[in-house]
């Protein structure tokens, strides 16, 4: 009897809205960090690890649909699936657990009624990473690719586009960039903000410079603060790809492994960058580089107008000195494996073996 299910299969089932139940059997603290949207939680990890045959007794689960059990690495969940199968339920364990789920993804189209461009938001469901495929005519641009290059190549081909440019908003610290690999596989030009951090060649996109995508235009706006090189990209004056500078209800955390004076300087720089963005039309659509929650398979784009973001984000409504004080008082913990991920992204390399060993876990980019 089959006892496991692959990430790709579960991803497809969720995207197609097939009836199923996802049962998360991890400890509560791991569940709180990140989870599969819509999943049910049972804090039975220790009981399953001890092979307690009564671990799932009393848990009311549907008999008319598959139950997919999930843990950190796919071991305790396999015990859970076997116990549920013994009860006559359709139960399968997710291979590789949440670590493997880190590479699951889904998409949503972003409505842009006044642009000739089409925008697809590519959501790395397990980490909340958001990347973008922008197509116009027969060309396409990818911003902040965080998934395997094949994902973007397939999506572009399905829309009749050729990827001509790959852009990064900054040097990432919470996930491995696939930008250099995607540019190499597609023959695209790799654009990064001007900086001297990287050990590989790229084309610098200067502040105010415009990149053509067929009949549409993408303008670079230097918005330092999260990192020194952070840049946002404005599409046809209507949609702003903010990377980790501005989110839908928060702002980007500065990279702050520095002394107090330098931390205050970086927070001050971020304040001025945000003021530059707030000078844009309040109707401008904000398309961030991350979501604070795992992205559901609902086809609904994670987007909001600049005016709405301004209203709901306290840090955008306070004077500069208050902004600096509040920002530095609420910096989230440094992302796991921060130094190694930055090192690899600066080298333009992926690690040998499974990249999810470094990347698994929720992102920690936002303050707000």
HELIX and SHEET records of a PDB file:
HELIX    1   1 UNK A    7  UNK A   15  1                                   9    
HELIX    2   2 UNK A   28  UNK A   33  1                                   6    
HELIX    3   3 UNK A   45  UNK A   49  1                                   5    
HELIX    4   4 UNK A   76  UNK A   86  1                                  11    
HELIX    5   5 UNK A   97  UNK A  101  1                                   5    
HELIX    6   6 UNK A  149  UNK A  158  1                                  10    
HELIX    7   7 UNK A  179  UNK A  186  1                                   8    
HELIX    8   8 UNK A  260  UNK A  278  1                                  19    
HELIX    9   9 UNK A  306  UNK A  312  1                                   7    
HELIX   10  10 UNK A  314  UNK A  316  5                                   3    
HELIX   11  11 UNK A  320  UNK A  329  1                                  10    
HELIX   12  12 UNK A  338  UNK A  347  1                                  10    
HELIX   13  13 UNK A  356  UNK A  359  1                                   4    
SHEET    1   A 5 UNK A   4  UNK A   5  0                                        
SHEET    2   A 5 UNK A  91  UNK A  94  1                                        
SHEET    3   A 5 UNK A  66  UNK A  70  1                                        
SHEET    4   A 5 UNK A  20  UNK A  24  1                                        
SHEET    5   A 5 UNK A  40  UNK A  41  1                                        
SHEET    1   B 7 UNK A 105  UNK A 110  0                                        
SHEET    2   B 7 UNK A 118  UNK A 124 -1                                        
SHEET    3   B 7 UNK A 129  UNK A 136 -1                                        
SHEET    4   B 7 UNK A 139  UNK A 143 -1                                        
SHEET    5   B 7 UNK A 162  UNK A 167  1                                        
SHEET    6   B 7 UNK A 189  UNK A 192  1                                        
SHEET    7   B 7 UNK A 203  UNK A 204  1                                        
SHEET    1   C 6 UNK A 210  UNK A 213  0                                        
SHEET    2   C 6 UNK A 216  UNK A 222 -1                                        
SHEET    3   C 6 UNK A 231  UNK A 235 -1                                        
SHEET    4   C 6 UNK A 239  UNK A 243 -1                                        
SHEET    5   C 6 UNK A 285  UNK A 288  1                                        
SHEET    6   C 6 UNK A 304  UNK A 305 -1                                        
SHEET    1   D 2 UNK A 251  UNK A 252  0                                        
SHEET    2   D 2 UNK A 366  UNK A 367 -1                                        
END                                                                             
